[in-house]
Amino acid sequence: MTAAAYPVGQRDNEDVALLPFARAHLEGALKLSQEMSWPYRIEDWDVALQLGHGFVLQRDGTVIGTAAWWPYGETHASAGMIIVAKAAQGRGYGARLMDALLTSARPRTIALNSTPEGMTLYRRRGFVPIGIIHQHHGIPRQSQGTPRSGLRPIAASEFEAIARLDRAATGLERRQLLNRLFDSGDGYVLVRDGLLCGYAISRLFGRGHVIGPVVAESPTDARALIEFTIARLGPVFVRIDIPASSQLGDWLESIGLQRVSDATTMVLGTPAPWVGPARIFGLANQSFG
């Protein structure tokens, strides 16, 4: 099945239409994620729609599938929020959505974080695994220690420095995403020898707050940023998604953020170049990366 076989607006023999994702579909998308026990709020769907592009499958006015992607410049993108209603699974709808997404986003390199159920769909389209993401959540215990020096809230004048640091850490042009995250959340930076060397953002998301992105030069620096962020959030539900290579998992569990699920990072195309020395220790979320 190819995307060309299912142009936008065409209906199949079950009268299911493939449509561009629009604000009118937000309530239906929310119901789908609730069915899957994904803790998105309608505000989370709305932000995703504003930042990216996507498709829905609709039958008799009901959304039965979604898929979205987010451009990072002209060469890379992330994909996510790929859901098919349980009652509609096994009929090729996931493939139909994914082929439409690929036609829309390519020739960009596309990265996504897959559940075990989605692996076969993505492998058949050329995606290859490149890493593992661990999701941790809970109400964290507060640190009793003294915060490291050099940690403070971000100043508005530092946005360009943050964007450069993020690009070096990810290889991606994510200014639009970062600007939206800073507008909707609280940002903190780590400064050493007068140079900005790490940042973290916390914002409302899902069941409580998410901490991410977290960008730093070492696990020690990342932990300091996360501790500083947690101290300012207080005793609230927190989620953080970390690469398995971050060396933060045991520490997160020790403070009450239990590992609850894993996802496989997959890529179609050439992965974004990492310049460093900073790197990603916490994702904005599993869709945005």
SERO-4910 file (N, C-alpha, C, O; in steps of 0.05 Angstrom, whole numbers):
BEGIN
 pado doro    nc1    nc2    nc3   cac1   cac2   cac3    cc1    cc2    cc3    oc1    oc2    oc3
  Met    A     17    -24      0      0      0      0     18     25      0     36     27     16
  Thr    A     12     43    -17     28     68    -19     10     92    -12    -14     90    -14
  Ala    A     24    114     -4      8    138      2     -7    148    -22    -28    159    -20
  Ala    A      6    144    -46     -8    153    -71    -35    140    -75    -52    151    -87
  Ala    A    -37    115    -63    -63    101    -66    -85    113    -49   -108    107    -53
  Tyr    A    -77    129    -30    -96    141    -11    -92    171     -9    -83    180     12
  Pro    A    -98    186    -30    -95    215    -28   -114    226     -7   -135    215     -1
  Val    A   -106    249      4   -122    262     24   -150    266     14   -154    276     -8
  Gly    A   -170    259     30   -198    262     23   -210    237     11   -235    235     10
  Gln    A   -193    218      1   -205    194    -10   -216    176     11   -205    175     34
  Arg    A   -237    162      5   -249    143     23   -245    114     13   -243    109    -11
  Asp    A   -242     96     32   -240     68     25   -267     54     24   -288     68     28
  Asn    A   -267     28     19   -293     14     17   -308     12     43   -331      3     43
  Glu    A   -296     20     66   -310     22     91   -318     50     98   -327     56    120
  Asp    A   -315     68     77   -323     96     81   -307    110    103   -318    125    119
  Val    A   -281    105    103   -262    118    121   -246    138    105   -232    131     86
  Ala    A   -247    163    113   -234    185     99   -207    192    112   -205    194    137
  Leu    A   -187    197     96   -161    207    105   -162    237    101   -165    247     79
  Leu    A   -159    252    124   -161    281    123   -137    295    137   -125    283    154
  Pro    A   -131    319    129   -111    335    144   -120    339    173   -144    345    178
  Phe    A   -102    336    192   -108    340    220   -115    369    225    -99    387    218
  Ala    A   -139    375    235   -148    402    240   -158    405    269   -162    384    282
  Arg    A   -163    429    277   -172    434    305   -199    420    310   -205    412    333
  Ala    A   -215    417    290   -240    403    293   -237    374    302   -256    362    311
  His    A   -213    363    298   -208    335    305   -196    331    333   -191    308    341
  Leu    A   -192    353    347   -178    350    373   -193    333    393   -181    316    407
  Glu    A   -219    337    395   -234    322    414   -233    292    408   -231    275    425
  Gly    A   -235    286    382   -234    258    374   -206    246    379   -204    223    387
  Ala    A   -185    262    374   -158    252    380   -154    247    410   -141    228    417
  Leu    A   -165    265    426   -163    261    455   -176    235    464   -165    220    480
  Lys    A   -200    229    453   -213    204    460   -197    180    452   -196    159    466
  Leu    A   -183    181    429   -166    159    420   -143    155    440   -138    132    448
  Ser    A   -130    176    448   -108    173    467   -117    163    494   -103    148    508
  Gln    A   -141    172    502   -152    162    527   -158    132    525   -154    117    545
  Glu    A   -167    123    503   -172     94    499   -146     78    502   -147     55    511
  Met    A   -124     90    493    -98     77    495    -84     81    522    -62     72    527
  Ser    A    -98     96    540    -87    103    566    -62    120    564    -44    120    581
  Trp    A    -60    136    542    -39    156    539    -48    181    553    -70    190    548
  Pro    A    -32    193    571    -42    214    588    -41    242    575    -33    261    589
  Tyr    A    -49    244    550    -50    271    538    -74    286    547    -96    275    551
  Arg    A    -71    312    550    -93    330    554   -100    342    526    -85    339    507
  Ile    A   -123    354    524   -130    366    498   -110    389    492   -105    395    469
  Glu    A   -100    402    513    -80    423    509    -54    412    496    -41    425    480
  Asp    A    -47    387    504    -23    375    492    -27    368    463     -9    372    447
  Trp    A    -51    359    456    -57    355    428    -57    381    412    -47    382    390
  Asp    A    -67    402    424    -69    428    411    -41    439    405    -36    448    383
  Val    A    -23    437    424      4    446    420     18    430    397     31    441    380
  Ala    A     14    404    398     25    387    377     15    395    350     31    396    330
  Leu    A    -11    401    347    -22    408    322    -11    435    313     -5    439    289
  Gln    A     -8    454    331      2    481    324     31    479    314     39    495    296
  Leu    A     47    461    325     75    460    318     81    442    293    102    444    281
  Gly    A     62    425    286     68    406    265     45    402    245     28    420    241
  His    A     46    379    233     27    372    212     17    343    218     30    328    232
  Gly    A     -6    336    206    -15    309    211    -39    301    195    -49    317    179
  Phe    A    -48    277    200    -72    266    186    -89    252    206    -80    242    227
  Val    A   -115    250    199   -133    233    215   -148    215    195   -152    222    172
  Leu    A   -157    193    206   -176    176    192   -203    180    206   -205    178    231
  Gln    A   -224    185    190   -250    191    202   -271    174    189   -273    172    164
  Arg    A   -288    162    206   -311    146    196   -336    157    208   -339    158    233
  Asp    A   -355    165    192   -381    175    201   -377    197    222   -392    198    242
  Gly    A   -358    215    218   -353    237    236   -337    231    260   -332    248    276
  Thr    A   -328    205    264   -312    197    287   -283    192    279   -278    178    259
  Val    A   -265    204    294   -237    200    289   -229    172    298   -232    165    322
  Ile    A   -218    156    280   -210    129    287   -179    125    284   -169    103    290
  Gly    A   -165    146    276   -136    144    274   -123    171    271   -135    190    260
  Thr    A    -98    173    281    -83    198    279    -54    192    273    -44    171    280
  Ala    A    -40    211    261    -11    210    258     -2    239    253    -15    254    239
  Ala    A     21    246    265     31    273    263     61    273    260     75    254    267
  Trp    A     71    296    249    100    299    246    107    329    250     91    346    245
  Trp    A    132    333    258    142    360    265    168    365    251    188    351    255
  Pro    A    169    386    234    194    392    218    215    406    235    208    424    251
  Tyr    A    239    398    232    262    411    244    281    420    222    299    406    214
  Gly    A    275    444    211    289    452    187    279    437    162    258    425    163
  Glu    A    295    437    141    288    424    116    298    396    114    292    382     94
  Thr    A    314    387    133    327    361    130    318    339    150    322    316    145
  His    A    305    347    172    298    328    193    270    333    204    259    355    201
  Ala    A    259    313    216    232    315    229    229    293    249    244    273    248
  Ser    A    210    296    267    202    274    284    173    267    279    158    284    268
  Ala    A    165    243    286    137    234    281    127    221    306    142    211    323
  Gly    A    100    222    310     89    210    334     59    213    334     46    220    314
  Met    A     47    208    358     18    208    361      4    191    340    -17    199    329
  Ile    A     16    168    334      5    150    314    -12    130    328     -2    112    342
  Ile    A    -38    133    325    -58    117    340    -80    107    321    -89    122    304
  Val    A    -88     82    324   -112     72    311   -130     60    333   -121     46    350
  Ala    A   -156     67    332   -175     57    352   -174     27    353   -170     13    333
  Lys    A   -177     16    377   -174    -13    381   -193    -28    363   -186    -49    352
  Ala    A   -217    -18    360   -237    -33    344   -231    -32    314   -242    -47    299
  Ala    A   -213    -14    306   -206    -11    277   -179    -23    270   -170    -21    247
  Gln    A   -165    -34    290   -139    -45    285   -140    -70    268   -160    -84    268
  Gly    A   -118    -76    254   -116   -100    238   -128    -97    210   -132   -117    196
  Arg    A   -135    -73    202   -147    -68    175   -129    -51    157   -139    -42    136
  Gly    A   -104    -46    165    -86    -31    148    -88     -1    152    -75     14    137
  Tyr    A   -103      8    172   -105     37    176    -79     50    186    -73     72    179
  Gly    A    -64     35    203    -38     46    212    -20     50    188     -6     71    187
  Ala    A    -19     31    170     -3     34    146    -12     57    129      4     72    118
  Arg    A    -38     61    127    -49     83    111    -41    110    122    -32    128    107
  Leu    A    -43    113    148    -34    137    161     -4    142    158      5    164    152
  Met    A     12    120    162     41    123    161     50    130    133     68    146    130
  Asp    A     38    118    113     46    125     85     39    153     78     54    166     64
  Ala    A     16    163     88     10    191     83     30    210     97     39    230     85
  Leu    A     37    203    121     56    219    136     83    220    122     95    241    119
  Leu    A     93    196    112    119    195     99    118    211     73    138    225     67
  Thr    A     97    210     58     95    225     34     96    255     39    108    270     24
  Ser    A     84    263     62     83    291     69    110    301     79    119    323     73
  Ala    A    124    285     95    148    294    109    174    289     93    194    303     97
  Arg    A    175    269     76    199    262     62    205    284     42    187    297     32
  Pro    A    231    288     34    254    270     39    269    275     65    291    266     68
  Arg    A    257    289     84    270    292    110    276    265    123    262    246    119
  Thr    A    298    265    138    302    242    156    281    244    178    276    266    189
  Ile    A    269    222    185    247    221    205    255    203    228    263    180    224
  Ala    A    253    213    252    257    198    276    231    195    291    214    212    291
  Leu    A    228    172    305    204    168    321    211    148    344    232    135    343
  Asn    A    194    148    364    197    129    386    174    109    386    151    117    389
  Ser    A    181     84    381    161     64    376    154     47    401    172     40    416
  Thr    A    128     41    404    120     20    422    126     -7    409    131     -8    385
  Pro    A    127    -28    425    131    -55    413    111    -61    391    118    -75    371
  Glu    A     86    -52    394     65    -58    375     70    -45    347     61    -55    327
  Gly    A     85    -23    347     89     -8    322    114    -16    307    118     -7    285
  Met    A    131    -33    319    157    -38    307    155    -50    279    170    -41    261
  Thr    A    138    -69    275    136    -82    248    127    -62    227    138    -62    205
  Leu    A    108    -45    233     99    -24    214    122     -7    205    125     -1    182
  Tyr    A    138      2    224    160     21    218    183      6    204    195     17    186
  Arg    A    189    -17    213    211    -32    199    204    -37    170    222    -35    153
  Arg    A    180    -43    164    172    -48    136    176    -23    119    177    -25     94
  Arg    A    177      0    131    181     25    116    209     35    117    215     58    109
  Gly    A    227     19    128    256     25    127    267     37    152    291     44    153
  Phe    A    251     41    173    261     52    198    279     31    211    274      7    210
  Val    A    300     40    224    319     22    238    322     32    267    321     56    272
  Pro    A    324     14    286    328     22    314    355     34    319    375     25    308
  Ile    A    356     55    335    381     68    342    384     73    372    405     82    380
  Gly    A    364     66    388    367     71    416    341     64    431    321     55    419
  Ile    A    342     67    457    320     60    475    314     84    493    332     98    502
  Ile    A    288     90    497    280    111    515    266     99    539    249     81    536
  His    A    273    108    563    259     99    587    242    121    598    251    144    601
  Gln    A    216    115    603    198    134    615    198    130    646    193    108    655
  His    A    203    151    661    201    151    690    180    171    699    177    192    687
  His    A    165    163    720    147    183    731    140    177    760    147    155    770
  Gly    A    128    196    773    121    194    801    123    221    814    127    242    801
  Ile    A    120    222    840    123    246    856    151    245    869    155    229    887
  Pro    A    170    261    859    198    257    868    202    267    897    190    286    906
  Arg    A    221    254    910    230    264    936    248    288    932    264    289    913
  Gln    A    245    308    949    260    333    946    288    329    957    293    316    977
  Ser    A    308    340    943    335    339    952    339    356    976    328    378    978
  Gln    A    355    346    995    361    362   1019    387    376   1017    395    391   1035
  Gly    A    401    372    995    427    385    991    426    414    982    404    424    976
  Thr    A    449    427    981    451    454    971    453    453    941    470    439    930
  Pro    A    437    469    926    440    469    897    468    477    888    481    493    900
  Arg    A    476    466    866    502    473    854    502    502    846    481    513    839
  Ser    A    525    514    847    527    542    837    524    542    807    530    522    794
  Gly    A    516    564    796    513    566    767    485    559    757    480    561    733
  Leu    A    467    550    774    440    543    766    421    566    772    422    578    794
  Arg    A    404    573    753    386    595    756    365    594    734    368    580    714
  Pro    A    342    609    738    323    611    716    335    624    691    352    641    693
  Ile    A    324    616    669    334    627    644    325    656    641    303    663    649
  Ala    A    342    673    629    334    700    622    326    700    593    336    685    576
  Ala    A    306    718    587    296    719    559    318    725    539    317    715    516
  Ser    A    338    739    547    361    746    529    378    722    522    395    724    504
  Glu    A    374    700    536    391    676    531    379    656    512    390    635    507
  Phe    A    356    663    499    343    644    482    361    636    459    363    612    452
  Glu    A    375    654    446    392    647    424    415    628    432    422    610    418
  Ala    A    426    633    456    447    615    466    436    587    471    449    567    466
  Ile    A    411    586    481    398    560    486    393    546    459    399    522    457
  Ala    A    384    560    439    379    548    413    405    537    401    404    516    389
  Arg    A    427    552    404    453    542    393    462    517    408    471    498    396
  Leu    A    458    517    434    466    494    451    449    470    443    459    448    441
  Asp    A    423    474    439    405    452    432    413    441    405    412    417    401
  Arg    A    420    458    386    427    449    359    453    432    360    455    412    347
  Ala    A    472    441    377    497    425    380    491    398    392    505    378    386
  Ala    A    472    397    410    466    372    425    450    353    408    452    329    412
  Thr    A    433    363    390    414    346    376    419    345    346    411    326    332
  Gly    A    434    365    335    437    367    306    412    377    292    411    377    267
  Leu    A    392    387    307    367    395    296    362    425    300    371    436    320
  Glu    A    348    437    281    339    464    283    311    464    296    291    460    283
  Arg    A    311    470    323    285    467    338    277    493    351    264    493    372
  Arg    A    283    515    338    276    541    350    246    545    355    238    554    376
  Gln    A    229    537    336    201    540    339    191    524    363    175    534    379
  Leu    A    200    499    365    192    482    388    202    495    414    186    497    433
  Leu    A    227    503    415    238    514    440    223    539    448    217    543    472
  Asn    A    217    556    429    203    581    435    176    575    447    168    589    466
  Arg    A    162    555    437    136    548    448    138    536    476    122    542    493
  Leu    A    159    519    480    162    507    506    170    527    527    160    526    550
  Phe    A    187    546    520    194    567    539    170    585    546    167    594    568
  Asp    A    153    590    526    129    606    530    109    593    549     96    606    565
  Ser    A    108    566    548     88    552    564     99    539    589     83    528    605
  Gly    A    125    541    594    137    528    617    157    546    631    159    570    626
  Asp    A    174    533    647    195    547    662    222    535    654    225    511    654
  Gly    A    241    552    648    267    543    639    289    550    659    288    571    672
  Tyr    A    309    533    660    331    536    679    357    530    663    358    513    645
  Val    A    378    544    671    404    541    658    426    534    678    423    540    702
  Leu    A    447    522    668    471    517    683    493    533    669    499    529    646
  Val    A    506    551    684    527    568    673    553    561    688    554    559    712
  Arg    A    574    556    672    600    550    683    622    567    670    623    568    645
  Asp    A    638    581    686    659    598    675    647    619    656    659    626    636
  Gly    A    623    628    662    610    649    646    597    639    621    586    655    606
  Leu    A    598    612    616    586    601    592    562    584    598    563    568    617
  Leu    A    541    586    582    518    569    586    524    541    576    531    538    552
  Cys    A    522    521    593    529    494    585    507    474    590    512    450    586
  Gly    A    483    482    597    461    464    600    435    479    605    435    501    614
  Tyr    A    413    465    599    387    477    605    366    455    609    370    432    601
  Ala    A    344    462    622    322    444    626    296    461    626    296    484    634
  Ile    A    274    448    617    248    461    617    228    443    631    229    418    628
  Ser    A    211    455    647    188    440    659    162    454    650    161    478    648
  Arg    A    142    437    645    116    449    637     94    429    644     99    405    648
  Leu    A     69    439    644     46    422    648     44    403    624     46    412    601
  Phe    A     39    378    630     36    358    608     24    333    620     34    324    641
  Gly    A      4    321    607     -6    295    616    -17    297    644    -34    314    650
  Arg    A     -8    278    661    -18    276    689     -7    297    708    -18    300    730
  Gly    A     13    312    700     25    332    718     44    350    703     36    366    686
  His    A     70    347    709     90    362    695    110    343    682    115    321    691
  Val    A    121    353    659    142    338    646    167    355    648    166    380    646
  Ile    A    190    343    653    216    357    652    230    348    627    237    325    623
  Gly    A    234    367    609    247    361    584    240    383    564    218    394    564
  Pro    A    258    389    545    284    377    543    303    382    566    300    402    581
  Val    A    322    364    570    345    369    588    370    365    571    374    343    560
  Val    A    386    386    569    410    385    553    433    392    572    432    413    586
  Ala    A    454    376    572    477    381    590    502    367    578    500    352    558
  Glu    A    524    372    590    550    361    581    557    334    594    574    320    585
  Ser    A    543    328    617    550    304    631    526    295    648    508    311    653
  Pro    A    525    269    656    503    261    674    502    277    700    481    282    711
  Thr    A    525    285    710    526    301    734    512    328    731    497    337    747
  Asp    A    518    341    708    505    367    702    475    363    698    459    379    707
  Ala    A    467    342    684    439    337    679    424    332    705    402    342    709
  Arg    A    436    317    723    423    312    748    420    338    764    399    342    776
  Ala    A    440    355    763    438    381    777    415    397    766    400    409    782
  Leu    A    412    398    740    390    413    728    363    401    736    344    416    742
  Ile    A    361    375    736    336    362    743    329    367    772    306    373    778
  Glu    A    349    364    790    344    369    818    334    398    823    316    403    838
  Phe    A    347    417    809    340    445    812    311    450    802    296    465    815
  Thr    A    304    436    780    277    439    769    256    427    788    236    439    793
  Ile    A    262    403    799    244    390    817    239    407    842    217    409    852
  Ala    A    261    419    852    258    435    876    239    458    872    225    467    891
  Arg    A    237    469    848    219    491    842    191    482    836    172    498    838
  Leu    A    188    457    828    161    447    823    146    439    849    122    441    851
  Gly    A    161    430    869    149    421    893    138    393    890    145    379    871
  Pro    A    121    384    909    112    356    909     89    351    889     66    349    897
  Val    A     96    350    864     76    345    842     85    321    826    108    312    827
  Phe    A     66    310    811     72    288    793     90    297    770     84    317    757
  Val    A    112    283    766    132    290    746    137    266    728    138    243    737
  Arg    A    140    272    703    148    253    683    174    262    669    178    286    665
  Ile    A    192    243    664    216    250    648    222    225    631    222    203    641
  Asp    A    228    230    605    236    209    586    265    212    580    274    233    570
  Ile    A    281    192    586    310    193    583    321    172    564    309    150    562
  Pro    A    342    178    549    356    157    534    367    137    554    376    143    576
  Ala    A    367    111    545    378     90    562    407     95    568    418     86    589
  Ser    A    421    110    551    450    115    554    455    138    573    478    146    577
  Ser    A    434    151    585    438    175    600    452    171    627    463    190    638
  Gln    A    452    147    637    463    141    664    447    154    686    458    159    708
  Leu    A    422    161    682    406    174    702    385    156    714    372    163    734
  Gly    A    380    132    702    358    116    710    358    107    739    337    110    753
  Asp    A    380     97    749    381     88    777    376    111    796    362    108    816
  Trp    A    388    134    790    384    158    807    355    167    807    344    173    828
  Leu    A    342    167    784    314    175    783    297    157    799    279    166    814
  Glu    A    302    131    798    286    112    814    291    116    844    273    113    860
  Ser    A    316    124    851    322    128    879    308    152    891    305    153    915
  Ile    A    299    171    874    284    194    884    254    191    880    239    210    884
  Gly    A    245    168    871    217    163    869    205    165    841    180    163    838
  Leu    A    221    169    821    211    169    794    216    142    781    238    136    770
  Gln    A    196    125    783    199     97    775    199     94    744    184    109    730
  Arg    A    214     75    734    214     69    706    188     53    700    184     32    712
  Val    A    172     63    682    145     51    677    142     39    649    125     23    645
  Ser    A    158     48    630    156     37    603    181     44    587    196     62    594
  Asp    A    184     30    564    206     36    546    195     40    518    173     31    511
  Ala    A    210     54    502    204     58    473    230     55    458    252     60    468
  Thr    A    228     46    433    251     43    416    253     67    397    235     72    381
  Thr    A    275     81    398    280    103    379    288     91    352    306     74    350
  Met    A    274    100    331    279     90    304    282    113    285    271    135    290
  Val    A    297    109    263    302    131    245    300    120    216    308     98    210
  Leu    A    289    137    198    289    132    170    305    153    157    297    176    155
  Gly    A    329    146    147    347    166    135    372    169    152    378    152    169
  Thr    A    387    190    148    412    195    161    407    210    187    396    232    187
  Pro    A    414    198    210    410    212    236    423    240    236    443    244    223
  Ala    A    411    257    252    422    284    255    449    283    267    454    267    285
  Pro    A    468    300    258    496    299    268    497    311    296    487    333    301
  Trp    A    511    298    314    515    308    341    542    321    342    563    309    335
  Val    A    543    346    350    568    362    352    579    361    380    603    358    384
  Gly    A    562    365    400    571    365    428    585    390    436    586    409    420
  Pro    A    597    390    460    598    368    480    572    363    494    568    342    506
  Ala    A    552    381    492    526    377    505    511    355    490    515    352    466
  Arg    A    493    341    504    476    322    491    449    320    506    446    332    528
  Ile    A    430    306    495    403    304    506    403    283    528    411    261    525
  Phe    A    393    292    552    389    274    575    359    271    581    352    252    595
  Gly    A    342    288    570    313    286    574    299    297    550    306    318    539
  Leu    A    278    282    540    263    290    517    242    310    523    231    311    545
  Ala    A    235    327    503    211    344    506    186    327    510    170    333    528
  Asn    A    183    307    495    165    284    499    172    264    478    189    269    461
  Gln    A    159    241    478    168    219    460    160    225    431    170    212    413
  Ser    A    142    243    426    135    251    399    154    272    388    164    269    366
  Phe    A    158    293    403    176    315    394    205    307    394    221    317    378
  Gly    A    213    288    412    241    280    414    256    299    432    280    295    436
***
